[in-house]
Amino acid sequence: MGAILLAGCDGGMDGDQQAREAAGDWADAYFNCDFKDASEYVTPESKKWLLYAASNITAEELKQLQDAGGAKVTASEGFDEANDTMRLVTLNVTNSLKSNGQGTTEIIKDATFKVEVVKRDAGWKVRMAGLPRSEKQSRD
């Protein structure tokens, strides 16, 4: 009977923890330009945004990110919005790439992103309605 109870509890992780982990794993891959790994954490309809991001990154930008030590991600403990099938997760990202729209890219030292995570089948996936946009930026 104990095995049945454990199997039904996803190893003890609740929906909040699963959603936060999915958002964090996606963000770690996405902001370090590992779009193949990031695709494991998104909904099928979100993959077009990963393809777009991947097609617009250059070797020079990858080197710039690597030289800065790569992106570091922290997911907030709480949620801005939450219901049975959705969580809005706040992510703090150090060293994110930002295109200025004029052909150059800069490293943003401290940025905040909000990511929608939805329950699909038995897991949680990031739903991208576009490319992530920072809510806060510091150029320190």
C-alpha positions as CSV (number, residue, x, y, z in Angstrom):
1,M,0.0,0.0,0.0
2,G,2.9,2.4,0.7
3,A,4.1,2.1,-2.9
4,I,0.7,3.1,-4.2
5,L,0.7,6.2,-2.1
6,L,4.1,7.3,-3.2
7,A,3.4,6.7,-6.8
8,G,0.4,9.0,-6.6
9,C,2.4,11.8,-5.0
10,D,5.0,12.4,-7.7
11,G,7.7,11.5,-5.3
12,G,6.5,14.0,-2.8
13,M,6.7,17.1,-5.0
14,D,3.6,19.2,-5.1
15,G,2.3,21.2,-8.0
16,D,4.0,24.4,-6.8
17,Q,7.4,22.8,-6.6
18,Q,7.0,21.0,-9.9
19,A,6.0,24.3,-11.6
20,R,8.8,26.2,-10.1
21,E,11.3,23.5,-11.1
22,A,10.0,23.4,-14.7
23,A,10.3,27.2,-14.9
24,G,13.8,27.1,-13.4
25,D,15.1,24.3,-15.6
26,W,13.7,25.9,-18.7
27,A,15.2,29.3,-17.8
28,D,18.6,27.8,-17.1
29,A,18.6,26.2,-20.5
30,Y,17.0,29.2,-22.4
31,F,19.1,32.0,-20.9
32,N,22.2,30.0,-21.6
33,C,21.1,29.5,-25.2
34,D,20.7,25.7,-24.9
35,F,17.5,25.8,-26.9
36,K,17.4,22.1,-27.5
37,D,17.3,21.4,-23.7
38,A,14.9,24.3,-23.2
39,S,12.5,22.6,-25.7
40,E,12.0,19.7,-23.2
41,Y,10.3,22.2,-20.8
42,V,7.8,24.0,-23.1
43,T,4.4,23.3,-24.5
44,P,4.3,22.1,-28.2
45,E,2.9,25.5,-29.3
46,S,5.9,27.3,-27.7
47,K,8.6,25.5,-29.7
48,K,8.3,28.0,-32.5
49,W,9.6,30.7,-30.2
50,L,12.6,28.6,-29.3
51,L,13.3,28.1,-33.0
52,Y,13.1,31.8,-33.6
53,A,15.5,32.6,-30.7
54,A,17.9,29.9,-31.8
55,S,17.9,31.2,-35.4
56,N,18.8,34.7,-34.2
57,I,21.7,34.0,-31.9
58,T,25.3,34.4,-33.2
59,A,28.6,32.7,-32.2
60,E,29.8,36.1,-31.0
61,E,26.8,36.4,-28.7
62,L,27.4,32.9,-27.3
63,K,31.0,33.8,-26.6
64,Q,29.9,37.1,-24.9
65,L,27.6,35.1,-22.6
66,Q,30.2,32.5,-21.9
67,D,32.8,35.2,-21.1
68,A,30.4,36.7,-18.6
69,G,30.1,33.4,-16.9
70,G,26.8,32.3,-18.3
71,A,23.3,33.1,-17.1
72,K,22.3,32.3,-13.5
73,V,18.6,31.8,-12.7
74,T,16.7,31.9,-9.4
75,A,13.0,31.2,-9.3
76,S,10.8,33.0,-6.7
77,E,9.2,31.0,-3.9
78,G,5.7,32.5,-4.5
79,F,3.5,33.0,-7.5
80,D,2.0,36.2,-8.9
81,E,-0.9,34.1,-10.1
82,A,-1.9,30.5,-9.5
83,N,-4.7,28.1,-10.1
84,D,-5.1,24.4,-10.6
85,T,-3.5,24.3,-14.0
86,M,-1.3,27.5,-14.2
87,R,1.4,29.3,-12.2
88,L,3.0,32.6,-13.0
89,V,6.6,32.2,-11.9
90,T,9.0,35.2,-11.4
91,L,12.6,34.5,-12.4
92,N,15.6,36.6,-11.5
93,V,18.3,36.2,-14.1
94,T,21.9,37.3,-13.9
95,N,23.8,37.8,-17.2
96,S,21.0,37.6,-19.7
97,L,21.6,38.6,-23.4
98,K,19.6,41.5,-24.7
99,S,19.5,42.6,-28.3
100,N,19.2,46.4,-28.7
101,G,17.5,45.9,-32.0
102,Q,20.3,47.6,-33.9
103,G,22.5,44.5,-34.5
104,T,24.3,44.5,-31.2
105,T,23.7,42.6,-28.0
106,E,24.6,43.5,-24.4
107,I,24.7,41.5,-21.2
108,I,22.1,42.5,-18.6
109,K,23.5,41.9,-15.2
110,D,20.2,41.7,-13.3
111,A,16.8,41.1,-15.0
112,T,13.4,39.8,-13.9
113,F,11.1,37.8,-16.1
114,K,7.6,36.4,-15.5
115,V,7.0,33.0,-17.0
116,E,3.6,31.2,-17.4
117,V,3.8,27.5,-16.5
118,V,0.8,25.3,-17.3
119,K,-0.1,21.7,-16.3
120,R,0.0,19.4,-19.3
121,D,-0.7,15.7,-18.9
122,A,1.2,14.7,-15.8
123,G,3.7,17.5,-15.8
124,W,4.3,21.3,-15.9
125,K,5.5,23.1,-19.0
126,V,6.4,26.7,-19.8
127,R,4.0,28.3,-22.2
128,M,5.7,30.9,-24.4
129,A,3.5,33.5,-26.1
130,G,6.6,35.2,-27.4
131,L,10.2,35.8,-26.4
132,P,10.7,36.5,-22.7
133,R,10.8,40.3,-21.9
134,S,12.5,41.6,-18.8
135,E,10.4,43.5,-16.3
136,K,13.5,45.0,-14.6
137,Q,16.9,45.6,-16.0
138,S,20.1,46.7,-14.4
139,R,23.2,47.4,-16.5
140,D,25.6,47.3,-13.5
